[in-house]
Amino acid sequence: MNIIKKVTFIANDDSIDKMKDLLKTMVEPSKNEKGCLSYEIYQLKENPAKFVVVEAWEDEEALEGHKTTEHYKYYKSNFEPYCKDKYSDDLEII
């Protein structure tokens, strides 16, 4: 069963560019992972401090494999100083 997630980041006002740069490092490596169906990051035009990641994985095994990659570990250990808030939602196609 496919897994689709939406992860929202709200950057600190003085860290928008740093958050953007960090998130951008995730796109290509994630897209190249086995089991990645899509991986896109959006920045809201009306609120540039808000970033939305929409990712789809073939199954739980693919998503768990993603969490063991070097690029994921790098992002995970570096995003907090730039981030005011972070939350995620599991999505379902209807």
PDB file of N, CA, C and O in Angstrom:
ATOM      1  N   MET A   1       0.837  -1.179   0.000  1.00  0.00           N
ATOM      2  CA  MET A   1       0.000   0.000   0.000  1.00  0.00           C
ATOM      3  C   MET A   1       0.886   1.249   0.000  1.00  0.00           C
ATOM      4  O   MET A   1       1.823   1.348   0.792  1.00  0.00           O
ATOM      5  N   ASN A   2       0.592   2.184  -0.875  1.00  0.00           N
ATOM      6  CA  ASN A   2       1.368   3.419  -0.950  1.00  0.00           C
ATOM      7  C   ASN A   2       1.180   4.264   0.304  1.00  0.00           C
ATOM      8  O   ASN A   2       0.116   4.272   0.924  1.00  0.00           O
ATOM      9  N   ILE A   3       2.247   4.973   0.656  1.00  0.00           N
ATOM     10  CA  ILE A   3       2.219   5.884   1.799  1.00  0.00           C
ATOM     11  C   ILE A   3       2.472   7.287   1.261  1.00  0.00           C
ATOM     12  O   ILE A   3       3.461   7.531   0.570  1.00  0.00           O
ATOM     13  N   ILE A   4       1.571   8.202   1.586  1.00  0.00           N
ATOM     14  CA  ILE A   4       1.705   9.590   1.152  1.00  0.00           C
ATOM     15  C   ILE A   4       1.706  10.468   2.392  1.00  0.00           C
ATOM     16  O   ILE A   4       0.816  10.373   3.237  1.00  0.00           O
ATOM     17  N   LYS A   5       2.702  11.312   2.489  1.00  0.00           N
ATOM     18  CA  LYS A   5       2.845  12.186   3.654  1.00  0.00           C
ATOM     19  C   LYS A   5       2.958  13.637   3.197  1.00  0.00           C
ATOM     20  O   LYS A   5       3.490  13.935   2.128  1.00  0.00           O
ATOM     21  N   LYS A   6       2.450  14.515   4.028  1.00  0.00           N
ATOM     22  CA  LYS A   6       2.639  15.957   3.858  1.00  0.00           C
ATOM     23  C   LYS A   6       3.300  16.445   5.137  1.00  0.00           C
ATOM     24  O   LYS A   6       2.738  16.315   6.225  1.00  0.00           O
ATOM     25  N   VAL A   7       4.484  17.004   5.003  1.00  0.00           N
ATOM     26  CA  VAL A   7       5.212  17.513   6.155  1.00  0.00           C
ATOM     27  C   VAL A   7       5.347  19.025   5.981  1.00  0.00           C
ATOM     28  O   VAL A   7       5.831  19.501   4.954  1.00  0.00           O
ATOM     29  N   THR A   8       4.915  19.767   6.992  1.00  0.00           N
ATOM     30  CA  THR A   8       4.944  21.226   6.930  1.00  0.00           C
ATOM     31  C   THR A   8       5.999  21.759   7.889  1.00  0.00           C
ATOM     32  O   THR A   8       6.082  21.346   9.046  1.00  0.00           O
ATOM     33  N   PHE A   9       6.799  22.680   7.380  1.00  0.00           N
ATOM     34  CA  PHE A   9       7.821  23.347   8.171  1.00  0.00           C
ATOM     35  C   PHE A   9       7.521  24.838   8.168  1.00  0.00           C
ATOM     36  O   PHE A   9       7.219  25.414   7.123  1.00  0.00           O
ATOM     37  N   ILE A  10       7.603  25.455   9.326  1.00  0.00           N
ATOM     38  CA  ILE A  10       7.525  26.909   9.437  1.00  0.00           C
ATOM     39  C   ILE A  10       8.905  27.380   9.882  1.00  0.00           C
ATOM     40  O   ILE A  10       9.338  27.099  11.000  1.00  0.00           O
ATOM     41  N   ALA A  11       9.584  28.095   8.998  1.00  0.00           N
ATOM     42  CA  ALA A  11      10.940  28.558   9.299  1.00  0.00           C
ATOM     43  C   ALA A  11      10.904  29.765  10.222  1.00  0.00           C
ATOM     44  O   ALA A  11       9.954  30.547  10.199  1.00  0.00           O
ATOM     45  N   ASN A  12      11.935  29.910  11.027  1.00  0.00           N
ATOM     46  CA  ASN A  12      12.115  31.150  11.772  1.00  0.00           C
ATOM     47  C   ASN A  12      12.286  32.284  10.764  1.00  0.00           C
ATOM     48  O   ASN A  12      12.832  32.078   9.680  1.00  0.00           O
ATOM     49  N   ASP A  13      11.823  33.470  11.120  1.00  0.00           N
ATOM     50  CA  ASP A  13      11.864  34.593  10.183  1.00  0.00           C
ATOM     51  C   ASP A  13      13.260  34.882   9.653  1.00  0.00           C
ATOM     52  O   ASP A  13      13.413  35.294   8.503  1.00  0.00           O
ATOM     53  N   ASP A  14      14.274  34.673  10.472  1.00  0.00           N
ATOM     54  CA  ASP A  14      15.645  34.959  10.049  1.00  0.00           C
ATOM     55  C   ASP A  14      16.348  33.751   9.426  1.00  0.00           C
ATOM     56  O   ASP A  14      17.548  33.803   9.155  1.00  0.00           O
ATOM     57  N   SER A  15      15.601  32.657   9.197  1.00  0.00           N
ATOM     58  CA  SER A  15      16.222  31.423   8.709  1.00  0.00           C
ATOM     59  C   SER A  15      15.540  30.852   7.470  1.00  0.00           C
ATOM     60  O   SER A  15      15.743  29.684   7.140  1.00  0.00           O
ATOM     61  N   ILE A  16      14.744  31.647   6.787  1.00  0.00           N
ATOM     62  CA  ILE A  16      13.985  31.141   5.641  1.00  0.00           C
ATOM     63  C   ILE A  16      14.919  30.577   4.569  1.00  0.00           C
ATOM     64  O   ILE A  16      14.693  29.470   4.080  1.00  0.00           O
ATOM     65  N   ASP A  17      15.945  31.308   4.205  1.00  0.00           N
ATOM     66  CA  ASP A  17      16.857  30.838   3.161  1.00  0.00           C
ATOM     67  C   ASP A  17      17.632  29.597   3.598  1.00  0.00           C
ATOM     68  O   ASP A  17      17.873  28.697   2.792  1.00  0.00           O
ATOM     69  N   LYS A  18      18.018  29.549   4.862  1.00  0.00           N
ATOM     70  CA  LYS A  18      18.742  28.377   5.366  1.00  0.00           C
ATOM     71  C   LYS A  18      17.845  27.145   5.366  1.00  0.00           C
ATOM     72  O   LYS A  18      18.291  26.052   5.018  1.00  0.00           O
ATOM     73  N   MET A  19      16.579  27.316   5.758  1.00  0.00           N
ATOM     74  CA  MET A  19      15.633  26.201   5.745  1.00  0.00           C
ATOM     75  C   MET A  19      15.416  25.729   4.305  1.00  0.00           C
ATOM     76  O   MET A  19      15.402  24.529   4.030  1.00  0.00           O
ATOM     77  N   LYS A  20      15.248  26.676   3.405  1.00  0.00           N
ATOM     78  CA  LYS A  20      15.044  26.339   1.995  1.00  0.00           C
ATOM     79  C   LYS A  20      16.233  25.546   1.448  1.00  0.00           C
ATOM     80  O   LYS A  20      16.053  24.518   0.795  1.00  0.00           O
ATOM     81  N   ASP A  21      17.439  26.027   1.718  1.00  0.00           N
ATOM     82  CA  ASP A  21      18.636  25.327   1.241  1.00  0.00           C
ATOM     83  C   ASP A  21      18.734  23.922   1.810  1.00  0.00           C
ATOM     84  O   ASP A  21      19.075  22.983   1.091  1.00  0.00           O
ATOM     85  N   LEU A  22      18.439  23.770   3.092  1.00  0.00           N
ATOM     86  CA  LEU A  22      18.512  22.460   3.720  1.00  0.00           C
ATOM     87  C   LEU A  22      17.476  21.508   3.117  1.00  0.00           C
ATOM     88  O   LEU A  22      17.801  20.365   2.795  1.00  0.00           O
ATOM     89  N   LEU A  23      16.255  21.962   2.965  1.00  0.00           N
ATOM     90  CA  LEU A  23      15.210  21.112   2.405  1.00  0.00           C
ATOM     91  C   LEU A  23      15.514  20.720   0.962  1.00  0.00           C
ATOM     92  O   LEU A  23      15.232  19.594   0.553  1.00  0.00           O
ATOM     93  N   LYS A  24      16.082  21.635   0.194  1.00  0.00           N
ATOM     94  CA  LYS A  24      16.412  21.340  -1.202  1.00  0.00           C
ATOM     95  C   LYS A  24      17.419  20.193  -1.320  1.00  0.00           C
ATOM     96  O   LYS A  24      17.427  19.474  -2.319  1.00  0.00           O
ATOM     97  N   THR A  25      18.264  20.022  -0.306  1.00  0.00           N
ATOM     98  CA  THR A  25      19.242  18.925  -0.367  1.00  0.00           C
ATOM     99  C   THR A  25      18.577  17.559  -0.302  1.00  0.00           C
ATOM    100  O   THR A  25      19.219  16.550  -0.592  1.00  0.00           O
ATOM    101  N   MET A  26      17.320  17.507   0.067  1.00  0.00           N
ATOM    102  CA  MET A  26      16.605  16.239   0.212  1.00  0.00           C
ATOM    103  C   MET A  26      15.976  15.750  -1.097  1.00  0.00           C
ATOM    104  O   MET A  26      15.733  14.553  -1.248  1.00  0.00           O
ATOM    105  N   VAL A  27      15.712  16.647  -2.034  1.00  0.00           N
ATOM    106  CA  VAL A  27      14.870  16.304  -3.179  1.00  0.00           C
ATOM    107  C   VAL A  27      15.483  15.228  -4.076  1.00  0.00           C
ATOM    108  O   VAL A  27      14.931  14.132  -4.179  1.00  0.00           O
ATOM    109  N   GLU A  28      16.590  15.511  -4.712  1.00  0.00           N
ATOM    110  CA  GLU A  28      17.148  14.556  -5.677  1.00  0.00           C
ATOM    111  C   GLU A  28      17.548  13.223  -5.047  1.00  0.00           C
ATOM    112  O   GLU A  28      17.210  12.170  -5.589  1.00  0.00           O
ATOM    113  N   PRO A  29      18.264  13.241  -3.911  1.00  0.00           N
ATOM    114  CA  PRO A  29      18.611  11.944  -3.324  1.00  0.00           C
ATOM    115  C   PRO A  29      17.377  11.120  -2.954  1.00  0.00           C
ATOM    116  O   PRO A  29      17.372   9.899  -3.113  1.00  0.00           O
ATOM    117  N   SER A  30      16.337  11.783  -2.464  1.00  0.00           N
ATOM    118  CA  SER A  30      15.119  11.058  -2.092  1.00  0.00           C
ATOM    119  C   SER A  30      14.436  10.477  -3.320  1.00  0.00           C
ATOM    120  O   SER A  30      13.993   9.328  -3.304  1.00  0.00           O
ATOM    121  N   LYS A  31      14.349  11.270  -4.388  1.00  0.00           N
ATOM    122  CA  LYS A  31      13.721  10.788  -5.626  1.00  0.00           C
ATOM    123  C   LYS A  31      14.453   9.570  -6.199  1.00  0.00           C
ATOM    124  O   LYS A  31      13.851   8.739  -6.879  1.00  0.00           O
ATOM    125  N   ASN A  32      15.742   9.474  -5.920  1.00  0.00           N
ATOM    126  CA  ASN A  32      16.534   8.364  -6.444  1.00  0.00           C
ATOM    127  C   ASN A  32      16.493   7.113  -5.576  1.00  0.00           C
ATOM    128  O   ASN A  32      17.072   6.087  -5.934  1.00  0.00           O
ATOM    129  N   GLU A  33      15.817   7.194  -4.446  1.00  0.00           N
ATOM    130  CA  GLU A  33      15.738   6.042  -3.561  1.00  0.00           C
ATOM    131  C   GLU A  33      14.784   4.985  -4.096  1.00  0.00           C
ATOM    132  O   GLU A  33      13.787   5.292  -4.750  1.00  0.00           O
ATOM    133  N   LYS A  34      15.111   3.743  -3.803  1.00  0.00           N
ATOM    134  CA  LYS A  34      14.219   2.636  -4.140  1.00  0.00           C
ATOM    135  C   LYS A  34      12.896   2.823  -3.386  1.00  0.00           C
ATOM    136  O   LYS A  34      12.889   3.027  -2.172  1.00  0.00           O
ATOM    137  N   GLY A  35      11.799   2.752  -4.108  1.00  0.00           N
ATOM    138  CA  GLY A  35      10.492   2.847  -3.470  1.00  0.00           C
ATOM    139  C   GLY A  35       9.921   4.247  -3.380  1.00  0.00           C
ATOM    140  O   GLY A  35       8.797   4.422  -2.910  1.00  0.00           O
ATOM    141  N   CYS A  36      10.676   5.261  -3.823  1.00  0.00           N
ATOM    142  CA  CYS A  36      10.146   6.629  -3.814  1.00  0.00           C
ATOM    143  C   CYS A  36       9.310   6.831  -5.065  1.00  0.00           C
ATOM    144  O   CYS A  36       9.804   6.676  -6.182  1.00  0.00           O
ATOM    145  N   LEU A  37       8.050   7.177  -4.877  1.00  0.00           N
ATOM    146  CA  LEU A  37       7.154   7.442  -6.000  1.00  0.00           C
ATOM    147  C   LEU A  37       7.171   8.915  -6.383  1.00  0.00           C
ATOM    148  O   LEU A  37       7.072   9.255  -7.562  1.00  0.00           O
ATOM    149  N   SER A  38       7.294   9.782  -5.398  1.00  0.00           N
ATOM    150  CA  SER A  38       7.445  11.217  -5.656  1.00  0.00           C
ATOM    151  C   SER A  38       7.944  11.899  -4.390  1.00  0.00           C
ATOM    152  O   SER A  38       7.743  11.421  -3.274  1.00  0.00           O
ATOM    153  N   TYR A  39       8.601  13.032  -4.603  1.00  0.00           N
ATOM    154  CA  TYR A  39       9.142  13.806  -3.481  1.00  0.00           C
ATOM    155  C   TYR A  39       9.284  15.243  -3.953  1.00  0.00           C
ATOM    156  O   TYR A  39      10.188  15.560  -4.726  1.00  0.00           O
ATOM    157  N   GLU A  40       8.399  16.107  -3.495  1.00  0.00           N
ATOM    158  CA  GLU A  40       8.399  17.506  -3.917  1.00  0.00           C
ATOM    159  C   GLU A  40       8.323  18.412  -2.690  1.00  0.00           C
ATOM    160  O   GLU A  40       7.688  18.081  -1.689  1.00  0.00           O
ATOM    161  N   ILE A  41       8.985  19.560  -2.793  1.00  0.00           N
ATOM    162  CA  ILE A  41       8.938  20.549  -1.726  1.00  0.00           C
ATOM    163  C   ILE A  41       8.405  21.848  -2.313  1.00  0.00           C
ATOM    164  O   ILE A  41       8.842  22.298  -3.372  1.00  0.00           O
ATOM    165  N   TYR A  42       7.455  22.436  -1.605  1.00  0.00           N
ATOM    166  CA  TYR A  42       6.814  23.666  -2.040  1.00  0.00           C
ATOM    167  C   TYR A  42       7.053  24.752  -0.992  1.00  0.00           C
ATOM    168  O   TYR A  42       7.097  24.483   0.208  1.00  0.00           O
ATOM    169  N   GLN A  43       7.204  25.973  -1.472  1.00  0.00           N
ATOM    170  CA  GLN A  43       7.292  27.140  -0.602  1.00  0.00           C
ATOM    171  C   GLN A  43       6.084  28.009  -0.913  1.00  0.00           C
ATOM    172  O   GLN A  43       5.841  28.331  -2.076  1.00  0.00           O
ATOM    173  N   LEU A  44       5.334  28.388   0.090  1.00  0.00           N
ATOM    174  CA  LEU A  44       4.128  29.170  -0.143  1.00  0.00           C
ATOM    175  C   LEU A  44       4.488  30.587  -0.583  1.00  0.00           C
ATOM    176  O   LEU A  44       5.302  31.256   0.054  1.00  0.00           O
ATOM    177  N   LYS A  45       3.883  31.032  -1.661  1.00  0.00           N
ATOM    178  CA  LYS A  45       4.149  32.375  -2.174  1.00  0.00           C
ATOM    179  C   LYS A  45       3.691  33.439  -1.189  1.00  0.00           C
ATOM    180  O   LYS A  45       4.385  34.436  -0.987  1.00  0.00           O
ATOM    181  N   GLU A  46       2.528  33.238  -0.572  1.00  0.00           N
ATOM    182  CA  GLU A  46       1.981  34.251   0.329  1.00  0.00           C
ATOM    183  C   GLU A  46       2.605  34.194   1.726  1.00  0.00           C
ATOM    184  O   GLU A  46       2.412  35.101   2.535  1.00  0.00           O
ATOM    185  N   ASN A  47       3.355  33.122   2.003  1.00  0.00           N
ATOM    186  CA  ASN A  47       4.010  32.974   3.302  1.00  0.00           C
ATOM    187  C   ASN A  47       5.325  32.233   3.082  1.00  0.00           C
ATOM    188  O   ASN A  47       5.376  31.020   3.282  1.00  0.00           O
ATOM    189  N   PRO A  48       6.393  32.927   2.676  1.00  0.00           N
ATOM    190  CA  PRO A  48       7.647  32.266   2.322  1.00  0.00           C
ATOM    191  C   PRO A  48       8.319  31.502   3.455  1.00  0.00           C
ATOM    192  O   PRO A  48       9.240  30.725   3.204  1.00  0.00           O
ATOM    193  N   ALA A  49       7.889  31.700   4.677  1.00  0.00           N
ATOM    194  CA  ALA A  49       8.456  30.944   5.800  1.00  0.00           C
ATOM    195  C   ALA A  49       7.854  29.539   5.897  1.00  0.00           C
ATOM    196  O   ALA A  49       8.318  28.717   6.687  1.00  0.00           O
ATOM    197  N   LYS A  50       6.836  29.268   5.106  1.00  0.00           N
ATOM    198  CA  LYS A  50       6.138  27.980   5.180  1.00  0.00           C
ATOM    199  C   LYS A  50       6.526  27.102   3.992  1.00  0.00           C
ATOM    200  O   LYS A  50       6.404  27.498   2.833  1.00  0.00           O
ATOM    201  N   PHE A  51       6.997  25.897   4.317  1.00  0.00           N
ATOM    202  CA  PHE A  51       7.402  24.911   3.322  1.00  0.00           C
ATOM    203  C   PHE A  51       6.548  23.658   3.517  1.00  0.00           C
ATOM    204  O   PHE A  51       6.255  23.256   4.642  1.00  0.00           O
ATOM    205  N   VAL A  52       6.159  23.058   2.403  1.00  0.00           N
ATOM    206  CA  VAL A  52       5.361  21.838   2.470  1.00  0.00           C
ATOM    207  C   VAL A  52       6.061  20.772   1.628  1.00  0.00           C
ATOM    208  O   VAL A  52       6.326  20.970   0.443  1.00  0.00           O
ATOM    209  N   VAL A  53       6.351  19.653   2.260  1.00  0.00           N
ATOM    210  CA  VAL A  53       6.936  18.507   1.575  1.00  0.00           C
ATOM    211  C   VAL A  53       5.807  17.503   1.343  1.00  0.00           C
ATOM    212  O   VAL A  53       5.096  17.128   2.276  1.00  0.00           O
ATOM    213  N   VAL A  54       5.653  17.078   0.102  1.00  0.00           N
ATOM    214  CA  VAL A  54       4.687  16.028  -0.215  1.00  0.00           C
ATOM    215  C   VAL A  54       5.487  14.872  -0.798  1.00  0.00           C
ATOM    216  O   VAL A  54       6.152  15.013  -1.824  1.00  0.00           O
ATOM    217  N   GLU A  55       5.411  13.741  -0.135  1.00  0.00           N
ATOM    218  CA  GLU A  55       6.208  12.588  -0.533  1.00  0.00           C
ATOM    219  C   GLU A  55       5.327  11.345  -0.599  1.00  0.00           C
ATOM    220  O   GLU A  55       4.393  11.183   0.187  1.00  0.00           O
ATOM    221  N   ALA A  56       5.646  10.470  -1.554  1.00  0.00           N
ATOM    222  CA  ALA A  56       4.906   9.220  -1.699  1.00  0.00           C
ATOM    223  C   ALA A  56       5.901   8.074  -1.826  1.00  0.00           C
ATOM    224  O   ALA A  56       6.898   8.161  -2.542  1.00  0.00           O
ATOM    225  N   TRP A  57       5.597   7.004  -1.110  1.00  0.00           N
ATOM    226  CA  TRP A  57       6.470   5.832  -1.051  1.00  0.00           C
ATOM    227  C   TRP A  57       5.652   4.592  -1.373  1.00  0.00           C
ATOM    228  O   TRP A  57       4.453   4.534  -1.099  1.00  0.00           O
ATOM    229  N   GLU A  58       6.316   3.601  -1.958  1.00  0.00           N
ATOM    230  CA  GLU A  58       5.629   2.359  -2.340  1.00  0.00           C
ATOM    231  C   GLU A  58       5.003   1.658  -1.146  1.00  0.00           C
ATOM    232  O   GLU A  58       3.897   1.124  -1.233  1.00  0.00           O
ATOM    233  N   ASP A  59       5.724   1.667  -0.027  1.00  0.00           N
ATOM    234  CA  ASP A  59       5.244   0.952   1.151  1.00  0.00           C
ATOM    235  C   ASP A  59       6.034   1.400   2.380  1.00  0.00           C
ATOM    236  O   ASP A  59       6.935   2.233   2.281  1.00  0.00           O
ATOM    237  N   GLU A  60       5.691   0.850   3.514  1.00  0.00           N
ATOM    238  CA  GLU A  60       6.340   1.206   4.781  1.00  0.00           C
ATOM    239  C   GLU A  60       7.835   0.887   4.751  1.00  0.00           C
ATOM    240  O   GLU A  60       8.636   1.627   5.322  1.00  0.00           O
ATOM    241  N   GLU A  61       8.209  -0.187   4.101  1.00  0.00           N
ATOM    242  CA  GLU A  61       9.621  -0.565   4.006  1.00  0.00           C
ATOM    243  C   GLU A  61      10.424   0.514   3.273  1.00  0.00           C
ATOM    244  O   GLU A  61      11.539   0.837   3.681  1.00  0.00           O
ATOM    245  N   ALA A  62       9.870   1.067   2.204  1.00  0.00           N
ATOM    246  CA  ALA A  62      10.558   2.127   1.463  1.00  0.00           C
ATOM    247  C   ALA A  62      10.706   3.386   2.320  1.00  0.00           C
ATOM    248  O   ALA A  62      11.760   4.021   2.323  1.00  0.00           O
ATOM    249  N   LEU A  63       9.647   3.741   3.045  1.00  0.00           N
ATOM    250  CA  LEU A  63       9.703   4.920   3.911  1.00  0.00           C
ATOM    251  C   LEU A  63      10.718   4.718   5.034  1.00  0.00           C
ATOM    252  O   LEU A  63      11.485   5.630   5.344  1.00  0.00           O
ATOM    253  N   GLU A  64      10.730   3.554   5.634  1.00  0.00           N
ATOM    254  CA  GLU A  64      11.698   3.283   6.701  1.00  0.00           C
ATOM    255  C   GLU A  64      13.125   3.282   6.153  1.00  0.00           C
ATOM    256  O   GLU A  64      14.047   3.732   6.832  1.00  0.00           O
ATOM    257  N   GLY A  65      13.313   2.781   4.935  1.00  0.00           N
ATOM    258  CA  GLY A  65      14.636   2.824   4.306  1.00  0.00           C
ATOM    259  C   GLY A  65      15.094   4.256   4.091  1.00  0.00           C
ATOM    260  O   GLY A  65      16.275   4.566   4.251  1.00  0.00           O
ATOM    261  N   HIS A  66      14.163   5.130   3.728  1.00  0.00           N
ATOM    262  CA  HIS A  66      14.454   6.559   3.535  1.00  0.00           C
ATOM    263  C   HIS A  66      15.036   7.156   4.817  1.00  0.00           C
ATOM    264  O   HIS A  66      15.954   7.975   4.766  1.00  0.00           O
ATOM    265  N   LYS A  67      14.511   6.754   5.934  1.00  0.00           N
ATOM    266  CA  LYS A  67      14.950   7.313   7.219  1.00  0.00           C
ATOM    267  C   LYS A  67      16.336   6.854   7.636  1.00  0.00           C
ATOM    268  O   LYS A  67      16.886   7.362   8.613  1.00  0.00           O
ATOM    269  N   THR A  68      16.912   5.900   6.912  1.00  0.00           N
ATOM    270  CA  THR A  68      18.261   5.422   7.236  1.00  0.00           C
ATOM    271  C   THR A  68      19.327   6.022   6.318  1.00  0.00           C
ATOM    272  O   THR A  68      20.512   5.731   6.483  1.00  0.00           O
ATOM    273  N   THR A  69      18.926   6.851   5.358  1.00  0.00           N
ATOM    274  CA  THR A  69      19.885   7.405   4.403  1.00  0.00           C
ATOM    275  C   THR A  69      20.690   8.548   5.022  1.00  0.00           C
ATOM    276  O   THR A  69      20.272   9.173   5.996  1.00  0.00           O
ATOM    277  N   GLU A  70      21.835   8.795   4.438  1.00  0.00           N
ATOM    278  CA  GLU A  70      22.704   9.869   4.929  1.00  0.00           C
ATOM    279  C   GLU A  70      22.060  11.241   4.761  1.00  0.00           C
ATOM    280  O   GLU A  70      22.179  12.087   5.647  1.00  0.00           O
ATOM    281  N   HIS A  71      21.381  11.477   3.640  1.00  0.00           N
ATOM    282  CA  HIS A  71      20.767  12.794   3.433  1.00  0.00           C
ATOM    283  C   HIS A  71      19.635  13.039   4.426  1.00  0.00           C
ATOM    284  O   HIS A  71      19.434  14.171   4.866  1.00  0.00           O
ATOM    285  N   TYR A  72      18.896  11.992   4.782  1.00  0.00           N
ATOM    286  CA  TYR A  72      17.842  12.144   5.786  1.00  0.00           C
ATOM    287  C   TYR A  72      18.458  12.425   7.164  1.00  0.00           C
ATOM    288  O   TYR A  72      17.993  13.304   7.889  1.00  0.00           O
ATOM    289  N   LYS A  73      19.487  11.687   7.511  1.00  0.00           N
ATOM    290  CA  LYS A  73      20.152  11.894   8.808  1.00  0.00           C
ATOM    291  C   LYS A  73      20.733  13.308   8.900  1.00  0.00           C
ATOM    292  O   LYS A  73      20.678  13.936   9.957  1.00  0.00           O
ATOM    293  N   TYR A  74      21.290  13.806   7.794  1.00  0.00           N
ATOM    294  CA  TYR A  74      21.853  15.159   7.786  1.00  0.00           C
ATOM    295  C   TYR A  74      20.748  16.187   8.026  1.00  0.00           C
ATOM    296  O   TYR A  74      20.874  17.055   8.889  1.00  0.00           O
ATOM    297  N   TYR A  75      19.662  16.079   7.252  1.00  0.00           N
ATOM    298  CA  TYR A  75      18.532  17.011   7.443  1.00  0.00           C
ATOM    299  C   TYR A  75      18.013  16.932   8.870  1.00  0.00           C
ATOM    300  O   TYR A  75      17.812  17.958   9.520  1.00  0.00           O
ATOM    301  N   LYS A  76      17.797  15.712   9.359  1.00  0.00           N
ATOM    302  CA  LYS A  76      17.188  15.509  10.679  1.00  0.00           C
ATOM    303  C   LYS A  76      18.041  16.130  11.789  1.00  0.00           C
ATOM    304  O   LYS A  76      17.502  16.638  12.772  1.00  0.00           O
ATOM    305  N   SER A  77      19.349  16.094  11.639  1.00  0.00           N
ATOM    306  CA  SER A  77      20.226  16.633  12.688  1.00  0.00           C
ATOM    307  C   SER A  77      20.496  18.127  12.529  1.00  0.00           C
ATOM    308  O   SER A  77      21.190  18.715  13.359  1.00  0.00           O
ATOM    309  N   ASN A  78      19.959  18.756  11.472  1.00  0.00           N
ATOM    310  CA  ASN A  78      20.271  20.159  11.225  1.00  0.00           C
ATOM    311  C   ASN A  78      19.085  21.108  11.095  1.00  0.00           C
ATOM    312  O   ASN A  78      19.294  22.321  11.060  1.00  0.00           O
ATOM    313  N   PHE A  79      17.856  20.616  11.021  1.00  0.00           N
ATOM    314  CA  PHE A  79      16.739  21.513  10.728  1.00  0.00           C
ATOM    315  C   PHE A  79      16.250  22.324  11.927  1.00  0.00           C
ATOM    316  O   PHE A  79      15.731  23.424  11.738  1.00  0.00           O
ATOM    317  N   GLU A  80      16.396  21.831  13.127  1.00  0.00           N
ATOM    318  CA  GLU A  80      15.766  22.461  14.295  1.00  0.00           C
ATOM    319  C   GLU A  80      16.146  23.927  14.530  1.00  0.00           C
ATOM    320  O   GLU A  80      15.265  24.710  14.887  1.00  0.00           O
ATOM    321  N   PRO A  81      17.404  24.343  14.353  1.00  0.00           N
ATOM    322  CA  PRO A  81      17.715  25.762  14.590  1.00  0.00           C
ATOM    323  C   PRO A  81      16.993  26.713  13.636  1.00  0.00           C
ATOM    324  O   PRO A  81      16.837  27.894  13.949  1.00  0.00           O
ATOM    325  N   TYR A  82      16.557  26.225  12.495  1.00  0.00           N
ATOM    326  CA  TYR A  82      15.909  27.065  11.485  1.00  0.00           C
ATOM    327  C   TYR A  82      14.387  27.010  11.554  1.00  0.00           C
ATOM    328  O   TYR A  82      13.705  27.761  10.857  1.00  0.00           O
ATOM    329  N   CYS A  83      13.862  26.137  12.378  1.00  0.00           N
ATOM    330  CA  CYS A  83      12.445  25.788  12.316  1.00  0.00           C
ATOM    331  C   CYS A  83      11.676  26.243  13.551  1.00  0.00           C
ATOM    332  O   CYS A  83      12.050  25.924  14.679  1.00  0.00           O
ATOM    333  N   LYS A  84      10.607  26.982  13.328  1.00  0.00           N
ATOM    334  CA  LYS A  84       9.719  27.428  14.393  1.00  0.00           C
ATOM    335  C   LYS A  84       8.683  26.359  14.725  1.00  0.00           C
ATOM    336  O   LYS A  84       8.293  26.205  15.882  1.00  0.00           O
ATOM    337  N   ASP A  85       8.235  25.613  13.696  1.00  0.00           N
ATOM    338  CA  ASP A  85       7.213  24.584  13.881  1.00  0.00           C
ATOM    339  C   ASP A  85       7.328  23.563  12.757  1.00  0.00           C
ATOM    340  O   ASP A  85       7.751  23.883  11.646  1.00  0.00           O
ATOM    341  N   LYS A  86       6.942  22.324  13.069  1.00  0.00           N
ATOM    342  CA  LYS A  86       6.945  21.236  12.097  1.00  0.00           C
ATOM    343  C   LYS A  86       5.836  20.283  12.460  1.00  0.00           C
ATOM    344  O   LYS A  86       5.678  19.921  13.626  1.00  0.00           O
ATOM    345  N   TYR A  87       5.062  19.870  11.467  1.00  0.00           N
ATOM    346  CA  TYR A  87       4.021  18.873  11.711  1.00  0.00           C
ATOM    347  C   TYR A  87       3.781  18.097  10.415  1.00  0.00           C
ATOM    348  O   TYR A  87       4.098  18.571   9.324  1.00  0.00           O
ATOM    349  N   SER A  88       3.218  16.903  10.556  1.00  0.00           N
ATOM    350  CA  SER A  88       3.005  16.081   9.366  1.00  0.00           C
ATOM    351  C   SER A  88       1.597  15.492   9.386  1.00  0.00           C
ATOM    352  O   SER A  88       0.963  15.347  10.432  1.00  0.00           O
ATOM    353  N   ASP A  89       1.149  15.165   8.202  1.00  0.00           N
ATOM    354  CA  ASP A  89      -0.149  14.544   7.997  1.00  0.00           C
ATOM    355  C   ASP A  89       0.028  13.368   7.057  1.00  0.00           C
ATOM    356  O   ASP A  89       0.782  13.453   6.088  1.00  0.00           O
ATOM    357  N   ASP A  90      -0.657  12.278   7.334  1.00  0.00           N
ATOM    358  CA  ASP A  90      -0.726  11.167   6.400  1.00  0.00           C
ATOM    359  C   ASP A  90      -1.907  11.435   5.480  1.00  0.00           C
ATOM    360  O   ASP A  90      -3.003  11.755   5.941  1.00  0.00           O
ATOM    361  N   LEU A  91      -1.679  11.304   4.179  1.00  0.00           N
ATOM    362  CA  LEU A  91      -2.703  11.599   3.197  1.00  0.00           C
ATOM    363  C   LEU A  91      -3.229  10.310   2.574  1.00  0.00           C
ATOM    364  O   LEU A  91      -2.533   9.296   2.525  1.00  0.00           O
ATOM    365  N   GLU A  92      -4.457  10.372   2.106  1.00  0.00           N
ATOM    366  CA  GLU A  92      -5.054   9.237   1.432  1.00  0.00           C
ATOM    367  C   GLU A  92      -5.769   9.751   0.183  1.00  0.00           C
ATOM    368  O   GLU A  92      -6.528  10.719   0.236  1.00  0.00           O
ATOM    369  N   ILE A  93      -5.511   9.087  -0.927  1.00  0.00           N
ATOM    370  CA  ILE A  93      -6.181   9.450  -2.174  1.00  0.00           C
ATOM    371  C   ILE A  93      -7.635   8.978  -2.087  1.00  0.00           C
ATOM    372  O   ILE A  93      -7.912   7.843  -1.699  1.00  0.00           O
ATOM    373  N   ILE A  94      -8.551   9.870  -2.454  1.00  0.00           N
ATOM    374  CA  ILE A  94      -9.970   9.474  -2.408  1.00  0.00           C
ATOM    375  C   ILE A  94     -10.566   9.441  -3.818  1.00  0.00           C
ATOM    376  O   ILE A  94     -11.746   9.131  -3.982  1.00  0.00           O
TER     377      ILE A  94
END
